[in-house]
Amino acid sequence: METQDLRKAGLKITSPRLKVLNILERSTERHLSAEAIYRALLEHGDELGLATVYRVLTQFERACLVSRHNFEGGMAVFE
């Protein structure tokens, strides 16, 4: 996924979207929870709220850039 994909999906290129996109692209794990993305952002010194991570992932899902997989207990991961 690249910034061009964001534009094609009708999403503006914003700092939060780029930061989440960067984590998704660099991750060696195929499936990441919003919390795992949030922790990775904090480790990289990026100050982004958990609610913002969820909002960006929901936008990516609506644009068919990521897929959400729900598991028992309410946990969801994104790929």
Secondary structure, DSSP 8 states (H G I E B T S, - for coil): --HHHHHHTT----HHHHHHHHHHHH-SSS-B-HHHHHHHHHHTT----HHHHHHHHHHHHHTTSS-EEE-GGG-EEE-
